[in-house]
């Protein structure tokens, strides 16, 4: 398996666990917003450069480190029933 495939697998795992952690109500709300702003994406956190945010429905719903995405270190993505709620 290539390094790029490992990273892609970690991104997919991050997205799966984040969505699974949302309450059904919160997920339904975000799905409505996702129609207006399609897709899910990861992007650098503007406030914390060493962190990556998972954006869905125009809102940050998960947070992890670049190190975890790139290397798979021991840092686990931060997910909660309401999505990302701050550091």
GIVEN-V386441 format. One record per residue. N is the residue number from 1. BURIAL is + if it has 9 or more other ideal C-beta (glycine too) atoms within 8 Angstrom, else -. Layout:
# GIVEN-V386441
n:N burial:BURIAL
n:N burial:BURIAL
This chain:
# GIVEN-V386441
n:1 burial:-
n:2 burial:-
n:3 burial:-
n:4 burial:-
n:5 burial:-
n:6 burial:+
n:7 burial:+
n:8 burial:-
n:9 burial:-
n:10 burial:+
n:11 burial:+
n:12 burial:-
n:13 burial:-
n:14 burial:+
n:15 burial:+
n:16 burial:-
n:17 burial:+
n:18 burial:+
n:19 burial:+
n:20 burial:-
n:21 burial:+
n:22 burial:+
n:23 burial:-
n:24 burial:-
n:25 burial:-
n:26 burial:+
n:27 burial:+
n:28 burial:-
n:29 burial:+
n:30 burial:+
n:31 burial:+
n:32 burial:+
n:33 burial:+
n:34 burial:+
n:35 burial:-
n:36 burial:-
n:37 burial:-
n:38 burial:-
n:39 burial:-
n:40 burial:-
n:41 burial:-
n:42 burial:+
n:43 burial:-
n:44 burial:-
n:45 burial:+
n:46 burial:-
n:47 burial:-
n:48 burial:-
n:49 burial:-
n:50 burial:-
n:51 burial:+
n:52 burial:+
n:53 burial:+
n:54 burial:+
n:55 burial:+
n:56 burial:+
n:57 burial:+
n:58 burial:-
n:59 burial:+
n:60 burial:+
n:61 burial:+
n:62 burial:+
n:63 burial:+
n:64 burial:+
n:65 burial:+
n:66 burial:+
n:67 burial:+
n:68 burial:+
n:69 burial:+
n:70 burial:-
n:71 burial:-
n:72 burial:-
n:73 burial:-
n:74 burial:-
n:75 burial:-
n:76 burial:-
n:77 burial:+
n:78 burial:-
n:79 burial:+
n:80 burial:-
n:81 burial:-
n:82 burial:-
n:83 burial:+
n:84 burial:+
n:85 burial:-
n:86 burial:-
n:87 burial:-
